[in-house]
Amino acid sequence: MKQKKREQRSNKWAFLIYQESVPEDYLNLLEELHVPFILSPWHDKDVNRTTGEFKKPHKHGVFFFESLKSYSQVSELISDKLNSPEHVEVVMSPKGMYDYFTHAENPEKSPYN
């Protein structure tokens, strides 16, 4: 991974958790962090466009930190606490993330409430 990306800082970070690997008490673990967050519904109807198969059930999430955090800080946090993929992304638009969580702007995808 490029060093520049690992040094990137933001107070809003998106992450992913998979149903098969996240701890059962993931909601409690998130609450114990004392960082505001939102989670999508379980995305269990997403289809891989290449294979036509269902993707693994997953949730998208966003942390809203009070101060700037680096890519590395957030990546380590979710991988250590939630057994999640280390990849995180800066959130530019919370409204855009909501639309992404629910597929509101993608009628070709399964809608989620």
Backbone hydrogen bonds in HBPLUS format (Angstrom, degrees):
<---DONOR---> <-ACCEPTOR-->    atom                        ^
c    i                          cat <-CA-CA->   ^        H-A-AA   ^      H-
h    n   atom  resd res      DA  || num        DHA   H-A  angle D-A-AA Bond
n    s   type  num  typ     dist DA aas  dist angle  dist       angle   num
A0007-GLU N   A0003-GLN O   3.16 MM   4  6.42 129.5  2.43 144.4 157.9     1
A0007-GLU N   A0004-LYS O   3.14 MM   3  5.20 138.9  2.32  97.5 109.3     2
A0008-GLN N   A0005-LYS O   3.12 MM   3  5.14 153.4  2.19 101.7 109.9     3
A0071-TYR N   A0008-GLN O   2.92 MM  63  5.67 133.0  2.14 156.5 164.8     4
A0010-SER N   A0069-LYS O   2.97 MM  59  5.50 152.4  2.05 145.0 150.1     5
A0069-LYS N   A0010-SER O   2.74 MM  59  5.50 163.0  1.77 142.7 144.4     6
A0065-PHE N   A0011-ASN O   2.73 MM  54  4.79 142.6  1.86 150.9 156.1     7
A0091-VAL N   A0012-LYS O   3.04 MM  79  5.35 164.1  2.07 131.3 131.4     8
A0013-TRP N   A0063-PHE O   3.13 MM  50  5.31 153.0  2.21 139.2 147.5     9
A0063-PHE N   A0013-TRP O   2.84 MM  50  5.31 157.2  1.89 153.4 158.6    10
A0014-ALA N   A0089-GLU O   2.69 MM  75  5.10 171.8  1.69 160.1 162.3    11
A0089-GLU N   A0014-ALA O   3.08 MM  75  5.10 155.0  2.14 133.1 140.2    12
A0015-PHE N   A0061-GLY O   2.81 MM  46  5.15 152.8  1.88 139.4 143.9    13
A0061-GLY N   A0015-PHE O   2.90 MM  46  5.15 157.3  1.95 145.1 143.7    14
A0017-ILE N   A0059-LYS O   2.95 MM  42  5.35 158.4  2.00 153.0 158.3    15
A0059-LYS N   A0017-ILE O   2.89 MM  42  5.35 153.7  1.96 150.3 158.1    16
A0021-SER N   A0018-TYR O   3.10 MM   3  5.59 149.6  2.20 111.8 120.3    17
A0022-VAL N   A0018-TYR O   2.93 MM   4  5.83 147.4  2.04 167.1 174.8    18
A0019-GLN N   A0057-PRO O   3.01 MM  38  5.65 165.3  2.04 136.9 141.7    19
A0026-TYR N   A0023-PRO O   3.07 MM   3  5.21 135.0  2.28 125.0 120.3    20
A0028-ASN N   A0025-ASP O   3.02 MM   3  5.39 116.9  2.43 107.9 122.6    21
A0029-LEU N   A0025-ASP O   2.98 MM   4  6.31 160.7  2.02 156.1 162.5    22
A0030-LEU N   A0026-TYR O   2.89 MM   4  6.11 155.9  1.94 148.4 154.4    23
A0031-GLU N   A0027-LEU O   2.95 MM   4  6.19 161.5  1.98 148.3 153.4    24
A0032-GLU N   A0028-ASN O   2.90 MM   4  6.12 153.1  1.97 150.9 158.0    25
A0033-LEU N   A0030-LEU O   3.11 MM   3  5.41 150.1  2.20 105.6 114.6    26
A0034-HIS N   A0031-GLU O   3.07 MM   3  5.63 157.3  2.12 115.6 122.1    27
A0064-PHE N   A0036-PRO O   2.84 MM  28  5.30 158.0  1.89 155.6 152.9    28
A0038-ILE N   A0062-VAL O   3.04 MM  24  5.43 144.0  2.17 142.9 153.4    29
A0062-VAL N   A0038-ILE O   2.99 MM  24  5.43 149.2  2.08 149.1 154.2    30
A0040-SER N   A0060-HIS O   2.80 MM  20  5.27 155.7  1.86 160.1 163.3    31
A0043-HIS N   A0058-HIS O   2.64 MM  15  5.22 175.5  1.64 166.1 166.0    32
A0058-HIS N   A0043-HIS O   3.25 MM  15  5.22 150.8  2.34 119.9 126.8    33
A0055-LYS N   A0046-ASP O   2.78 MM   9  5.59 165.0  1.81 149.6 151.9    34
A0048-ASN N   A0053-GLU O   2.76 MM   5  5.49 173.6  1.77 169.2 167.3    35
A0052-GLY N   A0048-ASN O   2.69 MM   4  5.19 149.2  1.78 152.2 160.2    36
A0074-VAL N   A0070-SER O   3.14 MM   4  6.45 167.4  2.16 160.0 161.3    37
A0075-SER N   A0071-TYR O   2.84 MM   4  5.89 163.6  1.86 156.6 162.3    38
A0076-GLU N   A0072-SER O   2.97 MM   4  5.99 166.3  1.99 149.0 152.3    39
A0077-LEU N   A0073-GLN O   3.10 MM   4  6.19 151.4  2.18 138.0 146.3    40
A0078-ILE N   A0074-VAL O   3.03 MM   4  6.31 168.3  2.05 159.4 159.4    41
A0079-SER N   A0075-SER O   3.08 MM   4  6.19 159.1  2.13 147.1 153.6    42
A0080-ASP N   A0076-GLU O   2.91 MM   4  5.83 158.1  1.95 145.2 151.4    43
A0081-LYS N   A0077-LEU O   2.93 MM   4  5.88 168.0  1.95 150.2 154.2    44
A0082-LEU N   A0078-ILE O   2.94 MM   4  5.15 146.5  2.05 124.6 135.1    45
A0084-SER N   A0078-ILE O   3.35 MM   6  5.67 163.9  2.38 124.7 126.7    46
A0096-GLY N   A0093-SER O   3.04 MM   3  5.02 113.8  2.49  96.5 112.4    47
A0097-MET N   A0093-SER O   2.97 MM   4  6.35 147.0  2.08 150.0 159.9    48
A0098-TYR N   A0094-PRO O   3.02 MM   4  6.36 152.8  2.09 147.4 154.1    49
A0099-ASP N   A0095-LYS O   3.06 MM   4  6.40 162.9  2.09 152.1 155.9    50
A0100-TYR N   A0096-GLY O   2.94 MM   4  6.17 150.1  2.03 141.2 150.1    51
A0101-PHE N   A0097-MET O   2.72 MM   4  5.98 155.6  1.78 153.7 160.4    52
A0102-THR N   A0098-TYR O   3.09 MM   4  6.33 152.4  2.17 151.3 157.2    53
A0103-HIS N   A0099-ASP O   2.80 MM   4  5.54 118.9  2.17 139.2 154.4    54
A0104-ALA N   A0099-ASP O   2.98 MM   5  4.80 135.8  2.18 135.1 141.3    55
A0112-TYR N   A0102-THR O   3.10 MM  10  4.53 165.5  2.12 128.9 128.3    56
A0106-ASN N   A0103-HIS O   3.07 MM   3  5.08 166.1  2.09 110.6 113.9    57
A0109-LYS N   A0106-ASN O   2.94 MM   3  5.60 165.3  1.97 123.4 128.4    58
